Amino acid sequence: MTIVEFFFDIRSPFSRVQHELLQRQLGHWKSMTQLRMTPVLIRKMFEASGNPSPALNPAKLTYLSRDLAMVTDYYKVFRRY
């Protein structure tokens, strides 16, 4: 059996979208795959690596916002952010 480990931050809108997409696919490969969900704090990961959050860069924040809108529209995932 294959184990898929999903590291997610509950405050991340991208994690919410990916969780929804994984749940949609789970029925297709449920008998062959186990989904292991592991919560993380992405902020702590950025701090530990010495990298600033992309959201602190205005250009990257603009891109992230557009990208999130495109992904949620394409996959028809409800967006609360």
C-alpha positions in Angstrom: 0.0 0.0 0.0 1.3 3.5 -0.9 1.2 6.2 1.8 0.7 9.8 0.6 1.6 12.2 3.3 0.0 15.6 3.1 1.7 18.3 5.1 -0.7 21.2 5.5 -1.1 24.5 7.4 -4.7 25.1 8.4 -4.2 28.9 7.8 -3.0 28.4 4.2 -5.6 28.8 1.5 -3.5 26.7 -0.8 -3.6 23.8 1.8 -7.4 24.0 1.8 -7.6 23.8 -1.9 -5.2 20.9 -2.1 -7.1 19.1 0.7 -10.3 19.4 -1.3 -8.6 18.1 -4.4 -7.1 15.1 -2.5 -10.5 14.3 -1.0 -12.0 14.3 -4.5 -9.4 11.8 -5.7 -9.5 9.6 -2.6 -12.4 7.5 -4.0 -10.3 6.6 -7.1 -7.3 5.2 -5.2 -8.6 4.5 -1.7 -8.1 0.7 -1.8 -4.4 1.2 -3.0 -3.4 4.3 -1.0 -3.5 5.7 2.5 -3.7 9.4 3.0 -1.7 10.6 6.1 -2.4 14.2 7.0 0.3 16.0 9.0 -0.4 19.5 10.2 2.5 22.0 10.2 3.1 25.7 10.9 4.4 27.1 7.6 5.5 30.3 9.4 7.8 28.2 11.7 9.3 26.5 8.7 10.1 29.9 7.1 11.6 31.1 10.3 13.7 27.9 10.7 15.0 28.1 7.2 15.8 31.8 7.5 13.5 32.6 4.5 10.8 35.3 4.6 7.3 34.4 3.7 6.4 35.0 0.0 3.4 36.9 1.3 5.7 39.6 2.7 6.9 40.5 -0.8 4.2 42.6 -2.6 5.0 41.3 -6.1 4.8 37.6 -4.8 1.6 38.4 -2.9 0.0 39.7 -6.1 1.0 36.6 -7.9 -0.1 34.3 -5.1 -3.5 36.0 -5.0 -4.0 35.6 -8.8 -2.8 32.0 -8.7 -5.2 31.1 -6.0 -8.1 32.6 -7.9 -7.1 30.7 -11.1 -6.7 27.4 -9.3 -10.0 27.7 -7.3 -11.9 28.8 -10.5 -10.4 26.0 -12.6 -11.1 23.2 -10.0 -14.4 24.8 -8.8 -13.3 24.9 -5.2 -15.1 27.4 -3.0 -12.8 30.2 -2.0 -13.3 32.0 1.4 -10.2 34.2 1.2 
